[in-house]
Amino acid sequence: MFEVEDGPWWSATQNENVKITVQMLKSKTGQFDLESIMFLKLQNFGICNLGCIGDCVNLERLNLSGNNISNLTPLASLKLLTVLNLSANRISNLGPLYSCENLQNLNLSGNLISSVAALRSLSELKNLETIRLKDTVCNFTNPVCMNTSYRSAMLEIFPKINVLDGERMSGSGRDLYQLCKDMDSSLRDMCSRGPVGERPGPEKWVEDSYWNLKPTWKTQSGKAVERFYNILKECRELNNKAADIIAKTERTISSIK
């Protein structure tokens, strides 16, 4: 196993038309056999040609972010690849990734993917759990993300996806994530209603039925599920306290006027 890190020798290279070669991989990894490389990090190297990377057939994790890559054909032979970061490149065709049957985590933010149709070639990747086409932190996106039906189309293509663009779609954290979104939305609404005396009474952040805790089944993840519902219980208590405080504060201000 070997992970390639950015080094002074490569950082000093200003060429933005780099091709991955056997010599380059061997000199950077210290590995005589490319099949021995399981983890590879080659971000911001100015790579435009993936060259012989397909010979690293035992690669499991690959980071190629921040390059000038447009042709993914050499990746088709990487059957064991589970994590692939291709953010900040020039990719529009995802067809070669169809063969990466073990892919679980895929980052495509900051590329040139312009249509939902271009993503359908990935629909047969049964192990895919996480996919990212936009990253608000790094300000990376794709033209397809501007489509009003982008989110619904993605969920149609990847119905079993756990995380889309950093947002959890399923799993025990999904409800908590949605709760936080609901709370943020409600707080923004309250702040936009004008002076306190002109606002109606405080509204509930979520419906009462939301807080009906579900039973925890004794599965392998039973403890994690139980902890999650304990968090929901605490949030419920905080919700009630917050509503009381807001109501009392508004009554006090109104009585002063």
PASE-657967 format. One record per residue (C-alpha): residue number from 1; x negated, y, z negated. Coordinates in steps of 0.5 Angstrom, whole numbers. Layout:
// PASE-657967
<node><i>NUM</i><c1>X</c1><c2>Y</c2><c3>Z</c3></node>
...
END
This chain:
// PASE-657967
<node><i>1</i><c1>0</c1><c2>0</c2><c3>0</c3></node>
<node><i>2</i><c1>-2</c1><c2>7</c2><c3>1</c3></node>
<node><i>3</i><c1>1</c1><c2>14</c2><c3>2</c3></node>
<node><i>4</i><c1>-2</c1><c2>19</c2><c3>6</c3></node>
<node><i>5</i><c1>-3</c1><c2>26</c2><c3>3</c3></node>
<node><i>6</i><c1>-4</c1><c2>33</c2><c3>6</c3></node>
<node><i>7</i><c1>-12</c1><c2>34</c2><c3>6</c3></node>
<node><i>8</i><c1>-17</c1><c2>39</c2><c3>7</c3></node>
<node><i>9</i><c1>-19</c1><c2>36</c2><c3>13</c3></node>
<node><i>10</i><c1>-12</c1><c2>36</c2><c3>16</c3></node>
<node><i>11</i><c1>-10</c1><c2>43</c2><c3>13</c3></node>
<node><i>12</i><c1>-15</c1><c2>46</c2><c3>17</c3></node>
<node><i>13</i><c1>-13</c1><c2>44</c2><c3>24</c3></node>
<node><i>14</i><c1>-8</c1><c2>49</c2><c3>27</c3></node>
<node><i>15</i><c1>-6</c1><c2>44</c2><c3>33</c3></node>
<node><i>16</i><c1>1</c1><c2>44</c2><c3>34</c3></node>
<node><i>17</i><c1>1</c1><c2>38</c2><c3>39</c3></node>
<node><i>18</i><c1>-2</c1><c2>33</c2><c3>35</c3></node>
<node><i>19</i><c1>-1</c1><c2>25</c2><c3>37</c3></node>
<node><i>20</i><c1>-1</c1><c2>20</c2><c3>32</c3></node>
<node><i>21</i><c1>-7</c1><c2>15</c2><c3>34</c3></node>
<node><i>22</i><c1>-10</c1><c2>9</c2><c3>30</c3></node>
<node><i>23</i><c1>-16</c1><c2>12</c2><c3>29</c3></node>
<node><i>24</i><c1>-12</c1><c2>18</c2><c3>25</c3></node>
<node><i>25</i><c1>-8</c1><c2>13</c2><c3>21</c3></node>
<node><i>26</i><c1>-14</c1><c2>9</c2><c3>19</c3></node>
<node><i>27</i><c1>-19</c1><c2>15</c2><c3>17</c3></node>
<node><i>28</i><c1>-13</c1><c2>18</c2><c3>13</c3></node>
<node><i>29</i><c1>-11</c1><c2>12</c2><c3>10</c3></node>
<node><i>30</i><c1>-17</c1><c2>8</c2><c3>9</c3></node>
<node><i>31</i><c1>-13</c1><c2>2</c2><c3>12</c3></node>
<node><i>32</i><c1>-16</c1><c2>-3</c2><c3>17</c3></node>
<node><i>33</i><c1>-10</c1><c2>-6</c2><c3>19</c3></node>
<node><i>34</i><c1>-4</c1><c2>-1</c2><c3>20</c3></node>
<node><i>35</i><c1>1</c1><c2>-7</c2><c3>18</c3></node>
<node><i>36</i><c1>-2</c1><c2>-6</c2><c3>11</c3></node>
<node><i>37</i><c1>1</c1><c2>1</c2><c3>10</c3></node>
<node><i>38</i><c1>8</c1><c2>2</c2><c3>7</c3></node>
<node><i>39</i><c1>8</c1><c2>9</c2><c3>5</c3></node>
<node><i>40</i><c1>6</c1><c2>15</c2><c3>9</c3></node>
<node><i>41</i><c1>7</c1><c2>22</c2><c3>8</c3></node>
<node><i>42</i><c1>5</c1><c2>26</c2><c3>14</c3></node>
<node><i>43</i><c1>9</c1><c2>33</c2><c3>14</c3></node>
<node><i>44</i><c1>7</c1><c2>39</c2><c3>17</c3></node>
<node><i>45</i><c1>1</c1><c2>36</c2><c3>21</c3></node>
<node><i>46</i><c1>4</c1><c2>39</c2><c3>28</c3></node>
<node><i>47</i><c1>6</c1><c2>32</c2><c3>30</c3></node>
<node><i>48</i><c1>9</c1><c2>32</c2><c3>37</c3></node>
<node><i>49</i><c1>8</c1><c2>25</c2><c3>39</c3></node>
<node><i>50</i><c1>9</c1><c2>19</c2><c3>34</c3></node>
<node><i>51</i><c1>4</c1><c2>15</c2><c3>38</c3></node>
<node><i>52</i><c1>2</c1><c2>9</c2><c3>35</c3></node>
<node><i>53</i><c1>7</c1><c2>9</c2><c3>29</c3></node>
<node><i>54</i><c1>11</c1><c2>4</c2><c3>31</c3></node>
<node><i>55</i><c1>5</c1><c2>-1</c2><c3>29</c3></node>
<node><i>56</i><c1>6</c1><c2>0</c2><c3>22</c3></node>
<node><i>57</i><c1>11</c1><c2>-5</c2><c3>22</c3></node>
<node><i>58</i><c1>12</c1><c2>-6</c2><c3>14</c3></node>
<node><i>59</i><c1>13</c1><c2>2</c2><c3>13</c3></node>
<node><i>60</i><c1>18</c1><c2>3</c2><c3>8</c3></node>
<node><i>61</i><c1>18</c1><c2>10</c2><c3>6</c3></node>
<node><i>62</i><c1>16</c1><c2>15</c2><c3>12</c3></node>
<node><i>63</i><c1>16</c1><c2>23</c2><c3>11</c3></node>
<node><i>64</i><c1>15</c1><c2>27</c2><c3>18</c3></node>
<node><i>65</i><c1>18</c1><c2>33</c2><c3>16</c3></node>
<node><i>66</i><c1>16</c1><c2>40</c2><c3>18</c3></node>
<node><i>67</i><c1>13</c1><c2>38</c2><c3>25</c3></node>
<node><i>68</i><c1>15</c1><c2>39</c2><c3>32</c3></node>
<node><i>69</i><c1>18</c1><c2>32</c2><c3>34</c3></node>
<node><i>70</i><c1>23</c1><c2>31</c2><c3>39</c3></node>
<node><i>71</i><c1>22</c1><c2>23</c2><c3>41</c3></node>
<node><i>72</i><c1>24</c1><c2>18</c2><c3>36</c3></node>
<node><i>73</i><c1>23</c1><c2>12</c2><c3>40</c3></node>
<node><i>74</i><c1>17</c1><c2>9</c2><c3>37</c3></node>
<node><i>75</i><c1>21</c1><c2>9</c2><c3>30</c3></node>
<node><i>76</i><c1>25</c1><c2>3</c2><c3>33</c3></node>
<node><i>77</i><c1>20</c1><c2>-2</c2><c3>31</c3></node>
<node><i>78</i><c1>20</c1><c2>0</c2><c3>24</c3></node>
<node><i>79</i><c1>26</c1><c2>-5</c2><c3>21</c3></node>
<node><i>80</i><c1>24</c1><c2>-5</c2><c3>14</c3></node>
<node><i>81</i><c1>24</c1><c2>3</c2><c3>13</c3></node>
<node><i>82</i><c1>29</c1><c2>5</c2><c3>8</c3></node>
<node><i>83</i><c1>27</c1><c2>12</c2><c3>7</c3></node>
<node><i>84</i><c1>26</c1><c2>17</c2><c3>13</c3></node>
<node><i>85</i><c1>25</c1><c2>25</c2><c3>12</c3></node>
<node><i>86</i><c1>25</c1><c2>28</c2><c3>19</c3></node>
<node><i>87</i><c1>27</c1><c2>35</c2><c3>17</c3></node>
<node><i>88</i><c1>25</c1><c2>41</c2><c3>20</c3></node>
<node><i>89</i><c1>23</c1><c2>38</c2><c3>27</c3></node>
<node><i>90</i><c1>26</c1><c2>39</c2><c3>34</c3></node>
<node><i>91</i><c1>31</c1><c2>32</c2><c3>34</c3></node>
<node><i>92</i><c1>37</c1><c2>32</c2><c3>38</c3></node>
<node><i>93</i><c1>37</c1><c2>24</c2><c3>40</c3></node>
<node><i>94</i><c1>38</c1><c2>19</c2><c3>34</c3></node>
<node><i>95</i><c1>39</c1><c2>13</c2><c3>39</c3></node>
<node><i>96</i><c1>32</c1><c2>10</c2><c3>37</c3></node>
<node><i>97</i><c1>34</c1><c2>10</c2><c3>29</c3></node>
<node><i>98</i><c1>40</c1><c2>5</c2><c3>31</c3></node>
<node><i>99</i><c1>34</c1><c2>-1</c2><c3>30</c3></node>
<node><i>100</i><c1>32</c1><c2>2</c2><c3>23</c3></node>
<node><i>101</i><c1>37</c1><c2>-3</c2><c3>20</c3></node>
<node><i>102</i><c1>35</c1><c2>-3</c2><c3>13</c3></node>
<node><i>103</i><c1>35</c1><c2>5</c2><c3>13</c3></node>
<node><i>104</i><c1>38</c1><c2>8</c2><c3>6</c3></node>
<node><i>105</i><c1>36</c1><c2>15</c2><c3>6</c3></node>
<node><i>106</i><c1>36</c1><c2>19</c2><c3>12</c3></node>
<node><i>107</i><c1>34</c1><c2>27</c2><c3>12</c3></node>
<node><i>108</i><c1>35</c1><c2>30</c2><c3>19</c3></node>
<node><i>109</i><c1>36</c1><c2>38</c2><c3>16</c3></node>
<node><i>110</i><c1>33</c1><c2>43</c2><c3>20</c3></node>
<node><i>111</i><c1>34</c1><c2>40</c2><c3>27</c3></node>
<node><i>112</i><c1>37</c1><c2>41</c2><c3>34</c3></node>
<node><i>113</i><c1>43</c1><c2>36</c2><c3>33</c3></node>
<node><i>114</i><c1>49</c1><c2>39</c2><c3>37</c3></node>
<node><i>115</i><c1>55</c1><c2>34</c2><c3>37</c3></node>
<node><i>116</i><c1>58</c1><c2>29</c2><c3>32</c3></node>
<node><i>117</i><c1>57</c1><c2>24</c2><c3>38</c3></node>
<node><i>118</i><c1>50</c1><c2>24</c2><c3>37</c3></node>
<node><i>119</i><c1>51</c1><c2>22</c2><c3>30</c3></node>
<node><i>120</i><c1>55</c1><c2>16</c2><c3>32</c3></node>
<node><i>121</i><c1>49</c1><c2>12</c2><c3>34</c3></node>
<node><i>122</i><c1>48</c1><c2>11</c2><c3>27</c3></node>
<node><i>123</i><c1>55</c1><c2>8</c2><c3>25</c3></node>
<node><i>124</i><c1>52</c1><c2>1</c2><c3>25</c3></node>
<node><i>125</i><c1>47</c1><c2>3</c2><c3>20</c3></node>
<node><i>126</i><c1>50</c1><c2>-1</c2><c3>14</c3></node>
<node><i>127</i><c1>45</c1><c2>0</c2><c3>9</c3></node>
<node><i>128</i><c1>46</c1><c2>8</c2><c3>10</c3></node>
<node><i>129</i><c1>47</c1><c2>11</c2><c3>3</c3></node>
<node><i>130</i><c1>45</c1><c2>18</c2><c3>4</c3></node>
<node><i>131</i><c1>45</c1><c2>23</c2><c3>10</c3></node>
<node><i>132</i><c1>43</c1><c2>30</c2><c3>10</c3></node>
<node><i>133</i><c1>44</c1><c2>35</c2><c3>16</c3></node>
<node><i>134</i><c1>44</c1><c2>41</c2><c3>12</c3></node>
<node><i>135</i><c1>40</c1><c2>44</c2><c3>6</c3></node>
<node><i>136</i><c1>42</c1><c2>50</c2><c3>3</c3></node>
<node><i>137</i><c1>36</c1><c2>50</c2><c3>-2</c3></node>
<node><i>138</i><c1>31</c1><c2>50</c2><c3>4</c3></node>
<node><i>139</i><c1>36</c1><c2>54</c2><c3>9</c3></node>
<node><i>140</i><c1>36</c1><c2>48</c2><c3>14</c3></node>
<node><i>141</i><c1>42</c1><c2>46</c2><c3>18</c3></node>
<node><i>142</i><c1>44</c1><c2>43</c2><c3>25</c3></node>
<node><i>143</i><c1>48</c1><c2>46</c2><c3>30</c3></node>
<node><i>144</i><c1>53</c1><c2>41</c2><c3>29</c3></node>
<node><i>145</i><c1>54</c1><c2>43</c2><c3>22</c3></node>
<node><i>146</i><c1>58</c1><c2>49</c2><c3>24</c3></node>
<node><i>147</i><c1>64</c1><c2>45</c2><c3>27</c3></node>
<node><i>148</i><c1>70</c1><c2>46</c2><c3>23</c3></node>
<node><i>149</i><c1>71</c1><c2>38</c2><c3>23</c3></node>
<node><i>150</i><c1>64</c1><c2>37</c2><c3>21</c3></node>
<node><i>151</i><c1>65</c1><c2>34</c2><c3>14</c3></node>
<node><i>152</i><c1>71</c1><c2>30</c2><c3>16</c3></node>
<node><i>153</i><c1>68</c1><c2>27</c2><c3>22</c3></node>
<node><i>154</i><c1>62</c1><c2>25</c2><c3>18</c3></node>
<node><i>155</i><c1>66</c1><c2>21</c2><c3>13</c3></node>
<node><i>156</i><c1>70</c1><c2>18</c2><c3>19</c3></node>
<node><i>157</i><c1>63</c1><c2>16</c2><c3>22</c3></node>
<node><i>158</i><c1>60</c1><c2>14</c2><c3>15</c3></node>
<node><i>159</i><c1>66</c1><c2>12</c2><c3>11</c3></node>
<node><i>160</i><c1>62</c1><c2>8</c2><c3>6</c3></node>
<node><i>161</i><c1>57</c1><c2>14</c2><c3>5</c3></node>
<node><i>162</i><c1>55</c1><c2>16</c2><c3>-2</c3></node>
<node><i>163</i><c1>52</c1><c2>23</c2><c3>-1</c3></node>
<node><i>164</i><c1>53</c1><c2>27</c2><c3>4</c3></node>
<node><i>165</i><c1>48</c1><c2>34</c2><c3>5</c3></node>
<node><i>166</i><c1>47</c1><c2>33</c2><c3>-3</c3></node>
<node><i>167</i><c1>54</c1><c2>32</c2><c3>-5</c3></node>
<node><i>168</i><c1>56</c1><c2>26</c2><c3>-8</c3></node>
<node><i>169</i><c1>62</c1><c2>23</c2><c3>-4</c3></node>
<node><i>170</i><c1>63</c1><c2>16</c2><c3>-8</c3></node>
<node><i>171</i><c1>60</c1><c2>13</c2><c3>-15</c3></node>
<node><i>172</i><c1>61</c1><c2>15</c2><c3>-22</c3></node>
<node><i>173</i><c1>58</c1><c2>22</c2><c3>-21</c3></node>
<node><i>174</i><c1>64</c1><c2>24</c2><c3>-16</c3></node>
<node><i>175</i><c1>69</c1><c2>26</c2><c3>-21</c3></node>
<node><i>176</i><c1>64</c1><c2>30</c2><c3>-25</c3></node>
<node><i>177</i><c1>62</c1><c2>34</c2><c3>-19</c3></node>
<node><i>178</i><c1>69</c1><c2>35</c2><c3>-16</c3></node>
<node><i>179</i><c1>70</c1><c2>38</c2><c3>-23</c3></node>
<node><i>180</i><c1>65</c1><c2>43</c2><c3>-23</c3></node>
<node><i>181</i><c1>67</c1><c2>45</c2><c3>-16</c3></node>
<node><i>182</i><c1>74</c1><c2>46</c2><c3>-19</c3></node>
<node><i>183</i><c1>71</c1><c2>50</c2><c3>-25</c3></node>
<node><i>184</i><c1>67</c1><c2>55</c2><c3>-21</c3></node>
<node><i>185</i><c1>73</c1><c2>56</c2><c3>-16</c3></node>
<node><i>186</i><c1>78</c1><c2>58</c2><c3>-22</c3></node>
<node><i>187</i><c1>73</c1><c2>62</c2><c3>-25</c3></node>
<node><i>188</i><c1>71</c1><c2>66</c2><c3>-18</c3></node>
<node><i>189</i><c1>79</c1><c2>67</c2><c3>-18</c3></node>
<node><i>190</i><c1>80</c1><c2>70</c2><c3>-25</c3></node>
<node><i>191</i><c1>74</c1><c2>75</c2><c3>-23</c3></node>
<node><i>192</i><c1>77</c1><c2>77</c2><c3>-17</c3></node>
<node><i>193</i><c1>84</c1><c2>79</c2><c3>-20</c3></node>
<node><i>194</i><c1>82</c1><c2>86</c2><c3>-22</c3></node>
<node><i>195</i><c1>83</c1><c2>89</c2><c3>-29</c3></node>
<node><i>196</i><c1>84</c1><c2>84</c2><c3>-35</c3></node>
<node><i>197</i><c1>91</c1><c2>87</c2><c3>-37</c3></node>
<node><i>198</i><c1>93</c1><c2>86</c2><c3>-30</c3></node>
<node><i>199</i><c1>92</c1><c2>79</c2><c3>-29</c3></node>
<node><i>200</i><c1>97</c1><c2>73</c2><c3>-31</c3></node>
<node><i>201</i><c1>96</c1><c2>68</c2><c3>-36</c3></node>
<node><i>202</i><c1>90</c1><c2>64</c2><c3>-35</c3></node>
<node><i>203</i><c1>91</c1><c2>58</c2><c3>-31</c3></node>
<node><i>204</i><c1>89</c1><c2>51</c2><c3>-32</c3></node>
<node><i>205</i><c1>82</c1><c2>49</c2><c3>-28</c3></node>
<node><i>206</i><c1>85</c1><c2>42</c2><c3>-26</c3></node>
<node><i>207</i><c1>91</c1><c2>38</c2><c3>-27</c3></node>
<node><i>208</i><c1>93</c1><c2>35</c2><c3>-33</c3></node>
<node><i>209</i><c1>93</c1><c2>28</c2><c3>-30</c3></node>
<node><i>210</i><c1>86</c1><c2>29</c2><c3>-28</c3></node>
<node><i>211</i><c1>84</c1><c2>28</c2><c3>-36</c3></node>
<node><i>212</i><c1>87</c1><c2>21</c2><c3>-36</c3></node>
<node><i>213</i><c1>81</c1><c2>17</c2><c3>-37</c3></node>
<node><i>214</i><c1>81</c1><c2>10</c2><c3>-34</c3></node>
<node><i>215</i><c1>79</c1><c2>4</c2><c3>-37</c3></node>
<node><i>216</i><c1>72</c1><c2>2</c2><c3>-37</c3></node>
<node><i>217</i><c1>71</c1><c2>-5</c2><c3>-34</c3></node>
<node><i>218</i><c1>65</c1><c2>-9</c2><c3>-37</c3></node>
<node><i>219</i><c1>61</c1><c2>-10</c2><c3>-31</c3></node>
<node><i>220</i><c1>53</c1><c2>-9</c2><c3>-30</c3></node>
<node><i>221</i><c1>54</c1><c2>-1</c2><c3>-29</c3></node>
<node><i>222</i><c1>59</c1><c2>-1</c2><c3>-35</c3></node>
<node><i>223</i><c1>55</c1><c2>3</c2><c3>-40</c3></node>
<node><i>224</i><c1>54</c1><c2>8</c2><c3>-35</c3></node>
<node><i>225</i><c1>61</c1><c2>8</c2><c3>-33</c3></node>
<node><i>226</i><c1>62</c1><c2>9</c2><c3>-41</c3></node>
<node><i>227</i><c1>57</c1><c2>15</c2><c3>-41</c3></node>
<node><i>228</i><c1>61</c1><c2>18</c2><c3>-35</c3></node>
<node><i>229</i><c1>68</c1><c2>18</c2><c3>-38</c3></node>
<node><i>230</i><c1>65</c1><c2>20</c2><c3>-45</c3></node>
<node><i>231</i><c1>62</c1><c2>26</c2><c3>-41</c3></node>
<node><i>232</i><c1>69</c1><c2>27</c2><c3>-38</c3></node>
<node><i>233</i><c1>72</c1><c2>27</c2><c3>-45</c3></node>
<node><i>234</i><c1>67</c1><c2>33</c2><c3>-47</c3></node>
<node><i>235</i><c1>69</c1><c2>37</c2><c3>-41</c3></node>
<node><i>236</i><c1>76</c1><c2>36</c2><c3>-43</c3></node>
<node><i>237</i><c1>75</c1><c2>39</c2><c3>-50</c3></node>
<node><i>238</i><c1>71</c1><c2>45</c2><c3>-47</c3></node>
<node><i>239</i><c1>77</c1><c2>46</c2><c3>-42</c3></node>
<node><i>240</i><c1>82</c1><c2>47</c2><c3>-48</c3></node>
<node><i>241</i><c1>77</c1><c2>51</c2><c3>-52</c3></node>
<node><i>242</i><c1>76</c1><c2>55</c2><c3>-46</c3></node>
<node><i>243</i><c1>83</c1><c2>56</c2><c3>-44</c3></node>
<node><i>244</i><c1>85</c1><c2>58</c2><c3>-52</c3></node>
<node><i>245</i><c1>79</c1><c2>63</c2><c3>-52</c3></node>
<node><i>246</i><c1>81</c1><c2>66</c2><c3>-45</c3></node>
<node><i>247</i><c1>88</c1><c2>67</c2><c3>-48</c3></node>
<node><i>248</i><c1>87</c1><c2>70</c2><c3>-54</c3></node>
<node><i>249</i><c1>82</c1><c2>75</c2><c3>-51</c3></node>
<node><i>250</i><c1>87</c1><c2>77</c2><c3>-46</c3></node>
<node><i>251</i><c1>92</c1><c2>78</c2><c3>-52</c3></node>
<node><i>252</i><c1>87</c1><c2>82</c2><c3>-56</c3></node>
<node><i>253</i><c1>85</c1><c2>87</c2><c3>-50</c3></node>
<node><i>254</i><c1>93</c1><c2>88</c2><c3>-48</c3></node>
<node><i>255</i><c1>95</c1><c2>89</c2><c3>-56</c3></node>
<node><i>256</i><c1>89</c1><c2>95</c2><c3>-56</c3></node>
<node><i>257</i><c1>92</c1><c2>98</c2><c3>-50</c3></node>
END
